[in-house]
Structure formats: C-alpha cells, structure tokens
Amino acid sequence: MGLLATVRVRGRVGMREDVEATLRMMRLTRVNYCSLLPDNETSQGMLQKAKDFITWGPVDGEDVALLLRSRGELVGGKKLTDDYMKGTRFGSTEAFAQALTASEAKLDDLPGLRLFFRLHPPRKGHGGIKRSVKEGGALGARESIKDLLYRMR
C-alpha cells in the first residue's frame, strides 16, 4: 500500500453536492489544496467520484519531504521547521516523510500539523483544467505527480 497525493484543480461552480462532500472528506476544500491519502479501495472510490475536479498520483518519501519542508504548516499559521521536528519521535522531516510513505505513520502523529497543504498555483499553468491528463489537461490520475508538486511548491 502506497501513498497518493491529491490536488484540487477546479472550483465548485456546477459541482454536485455529493462530490463536494467527497472533496471535504479528502480535505480538498479549496483550489490548489493538496492532501495525502493511502492507496486503498476507499480512497480509489473517492478519487473516482471527484475525478472531474482533482488530479492525483503516487508519491515517494522525497516528494512528501518536499511538501512538508515547503508547505507544511502548523495550527496558527506557523511553518513546519526542523527545530519542531527534532522535538518529535521522528527527529527530522525526511524521517517523517519516509515513515508516511511506508505506512508506519500518519499526518495525525504530529500534533498541530495541518492535514492538508496550501500550494502555490503551478508555474507555467495547468495546461487546461477541463481535460484529463491523457488529453493534455490536468484532471485525473497521473503516473507521476512529482512534476506538478515541484511546480506548485
């Protein structure tokens, strides 16, 4: 079982209520929000329901560490720092990212960490928010979401 990064690409205009509720469960309440989900049957069902508004792909420890370092946020608007991580059982951001991808930890294990990431709009744009990735757009499943996360860091 791996870890998936999901990014909301489109707003709520014309969205059905059940899709909006699914996005709330995934903590994707606004455009350019990102959340990490386990790659299991439940998550796959939610992804399929919201596929017209989000994009997703598998991530590794390096990608998660990039998200935590650049966009990790504590409650109160404070940035997640290495000093904060030293006071936890993980000791560093990289160790926590590896534990997340190996399913040995959850985002809940760090007290005060927000369970979503507020990302910057992608540099050079999405390439179309109404078409799937296969058609050259931004929606749906990706083989690698690393490029998008790097452009939105």
C-alpha positions as CSV (number, residue, x, y, z in Angstrom):
1,M,0.0,0.0,0.0
2,G,1.4,3.3,-1.1
3,L,0.6,7.0,-0.6
4,L,-1.2,9.2,-3.1
5,A,-1.0,13.0,-3.4
6,T,-4.3,14.6,-4.5
7,V,-4.5,18.2,-5.7
8,R,-7.8,20.1,-6.3
9,V,-7.7,21.8,-9.7
10,R,-11.2,23.2,-10.2
11,G,-13.6,25.3,-8.1
12,R,-17.1,24.4,-7.0
13,V,-19.2,26.0,-9.8
14,G,-21.5,23.4,-11.2
15,M,-20.4,20.7,-8.7
16,R,-22.9,18.2,-7.3
17,E,-23.4,18.1,-3.5
18,D,-22.1,14.5,-3.2
19,V,-18.9,15.4,-5.0
20,E,-18.4,18.4,-2.8
21,A,-18.9,16.2,0.3
22,T,-16.3,13.8,-1.0
23,L,-13.8,16.6,-1.5
24,R,-14.4,17.8,2.1
25,M,-13.7,14.2,3.3
26,M,-10.4,14.3,1.4
27,R,-9.7,17.8,2.9
28,L,-9.7,19.4,-0.5
29,T,-11.9,22.4,0.3
30,R,-10.2,24.9,-2.0
31,V,-8.4,25.1,-5.3
32,N,-4.7,24.3,-5.1
33,Y,-5.1,22.4,-1.8
34,C,-3.2,19.1,-1.6
35,S,-3.8,16.1,0.7
36,L,-2.1,12.7,1.2
37,L,-4.3,9.6,1.0
38,P,-3.4,5.9,1.4
39,D,-3.7,4.0,-1.8
40,N,-6.6,1.7,-0.8
41,E,-10.1,0.8,-2.1
42,T,-11.9,3.5,-0.2
43,S,-9.6,6.2,-1.5
44,Q,-9.8,4.9,-5.0
45,G,-13.6,5.2,-4.8
46,M,-13.4,8.8,-3.6
47,L,-10.9,9.6,-6.3
48,Q,-13.2,8.3,-9.0
49,K,-16.2,10.2,-7.6
50,A,-14.2,13.5,-7.7
51,K,-12.1,12.8,-10.8
52,D,-13.5,15.8,-12.7
53,F,-12.2,18.3,-10.1
54,I,-8.9,16.8,-8.9
55,T,-5.6,15.2,-10.1
56,W,-3.7,12.6,-8.2
57,G,-0.6,10.3,-8.4
58,P,1.7,8.2,-6.3
59,V,4.4,9.9,-4.2
60,D,7.6,8.7,-2.6
61,G,9.5,9.9,0.5
62,E,11.3,12.6,-1.4
63,D,8.1,14.1,-2.7
64,V,6.5,14.1,0.7
65,A,9.6,15.6,2.3
66,L,9.4,18.4,-0.3
67,L,5.7,19.1,0.6
68,L,6.5,19.1,4.3
69,R,9.5,21.4,4.0
70,S,8.0,23.9,1.6
71,R,4.3,23.9,2.6
72,G,4.0,22.1,5.9
73,E,2.0,24.3,8.3
74,L,1.2,24.1,12.0
75,V,-2.0,25.3,13.5
76,G,-1.7,29.1,14.0
77,G,0.0,29.6,10.6
78,K,3.5,28.7,11.8
79,K,5.7,26.9,9.3
80,L,6.9,23.3,9.9
81,T,10.6,23.6,10.8
82,D,13.4,21.2,11.5
83,D,13.5,22.6,15.1
84,Y,9.9,21.5,15.6
85,M,10.7,18.1,14.1
86,K,13.6,17.5,16.5
87,G,11.2,17.5,19.4
88,T,9.1,14.7,17.9
89,R,9.8,10.9,17.8
90,F,10.8,11.2,14.1
91,G,13.7,13.7,14.6
92,S,13.6,15.1,11.0
93,T,11.3,15.9,8.2
94,E,12.9,13.3,5.9
95,A,12.4,10.5,8.5
96,F,8.8,11.5,9.0
97,A,8.3,11.5,5.2
98,Q,9.8,8.0,4.9
99,A,7.5,6.8,7.7
100,L,4.5,8.2,6.0
101,T,5.2,6.5,2.7
102,A,5.9,3.2,4.4
103,S,2.6,3.5,6.2
104,E,4.3,3.5,9.6
105,A,3.0,6.9,10.5
106,K,0.1,9.3,9.7
107,L,-0.1,13.0,9.5
108,D,-2.1,12.9,12.7
109,D,1.0,11.7,14.5
110,L,2.5,15.2,14.6
111,P,0.5,17.3,17.0
112,G,-0.6,20.6,15.5
113,L,0.2,19.8,11.9
114,R,-2.5,20.7,9.3
115,L,-3.7,17.7,7.4
116,F,-3.6,19.5,4.1
117,F,-1.1,21.6,2.1
118,R,-1.9,25.0,0.6
119,L,0.0,25.1,-2.6
120,H,1.1,27.9,-4.9
121,P,-0.6,27.9,-8.4
122,P,1.6,25.9,-10.8
123,R,4.3,27.8,-12.6
124,K,3.6,27.7,-16.3
125,G,-0.1,26.8,-15.5
126,H,-2.0,23.5,-15.5
127,G,-2.4,23.1,-19.2
128,G,-6.2,23.0,-19.1
129,I,-8.4,22.3,-16.2
130,K,-11.3,20.8,-18.2
131,R,-9.3,17.9,-19.9
132,S,-7.8,14.7,-18.5
133,V,-4.1,14.1,-18.2
134,K,-4.3,11.8,-21.2
135,E,-5.8,14.6,-23.3
136,G,-3.1,17.0,-22.3
137,G,-5.0,18.6,-19.4
138,A,-4.7,18.4,-15.6
139,L,-7.5,16.2,-14.4
140,G,-7.4,12.6,-13.3
141,A,-4.8,10.0,-12.5
142,R,-1.1,10.7,-13.3
143,E,1.8,8.2,-13.5
144,S,3.9,10.7,-11.6
145,I,2.7,13.8,-9.8
146,K,6.2,14.8,-8.9
147,D,6.5,17.5,-11.7
148,L,3.2,19.2,-10.7
149,L,4.1,19.2,-7.0
150,Y,7.5,20.7,-7.8
151,R,5.9,23.5,-9.9
152,M,3.4,24.2,-7.0
153,R,5.9,24.1,-4.1
